[in-house]
């Protein structure tokens, strides 16, 4: 029997025929059991993961029905009841993610990538936070393997045939500097120097507009090397487009291991529906307190920006003064990014999700501030036309963040936040 999670969840029988699986929630349970294979998954943990800590009153009985349906599909010997939980028996060679891991370790990139049938856990990632987190990590492992395969192809001189694929990947992953570096190198080696520099310019503008950032040092050095037509570009892969020899070939392997460990760990710890154990509670409480401190500072800076934007739009102050006030508020908020980078996140999927969304929302908010400042400086009439796209993106991320964080805040009697306050 073969279990597949590198795409929609599938099971293939010994005869090569697909095994009919029930509805999405049952396939999500199968995914949880697959990655926690050969060890017991507690009933309470499975209930919490399947229903995201908000199970119906009949959740335990419903879980038993799901298990019964899986046993009917897979066979009773595969799925056992063990000590208040369930254990699914799956050998490493029966799981596509394990085979991908092995092939990535051997740098067999083409064979490893051929195992993928689409985004990981594509049909169940919306059914469970644990499935979504593992799917994201598996997809990251796939992308890292693609980068390694492209780099190997470049070393073999196959640059001309890579340009189209890399252009598409750069559009799909606009923040991925390594992909942009590989694209620049493939274009340059194909005799398309101007297009290589244009690819860099587009990335630089995108980073500046969306995040207020510059490309990394390695990518800037690659641009300079292209400008001076450095001879080394024809026979070497620059730092911006490669991994170090020590890590080469191991990154996808580590990412797959992290994905499976994250999902298995989420199931392994039985979290009671009214809270977790004392140690986890203490760590989460401390984390929530630190996030609250960051949010209080973010609220003060947000109020200053809103005041400046409002005054500028209503022509209460000169437009350049409004732009200067926005810049002052943004400069005062820069420490928030440093605090977020140093934030200790406990080993809890909700906390990791909160930290990720807070970083994204903060970066998007800073990018919106830069857009407003730019619009004020460029305007010749009042009220000035404002580009609201960055603000809408920031608002969307803030809503996602507060929706995720506020349940934790309620749990520890901390303040709950509205998106407009951040």
Buried (B, 14 or more C-beta within 10 A) or exposed (E): BBBBBBBBBBBBBEEEEEBEBBEBBBBBBBBBBBBBBEEBBBBBBBBBBBBBBEBEEEBEEBBBEBBEBBBEBBEEEBBEBEEEBBBBBBEEEBBBBBBBBBBBBEBBBEEBBEBBBEBBBBBBBEBBBBBBBBBBBBBBBBBBBBBBBBBBBBEEEEBEEBBEBBBEBBEEBBEBBBBBBBBBBBBBBBEBBEBBBEBBEBBBEBBBBBBBBEBBEBBBBBBEBBEEEBEEBEEBBBBBBBBEEEEEBBBBBBBBBBBBBBBBBBBBBBBEEEEBEEEBBEBBBEBBEBBBEBBEBBBEBBEBBEBBBEBBBEEEBEBEBBBBBBBBBBEEBEEBBEBBEEBEBBEBBBBBBBBBBBBBBBBBBBBBBBBBBBBBBEBEEBEBEBEEEBBEBBBBBBBBBBEBBBBBBEBBEBEEBEBEBB
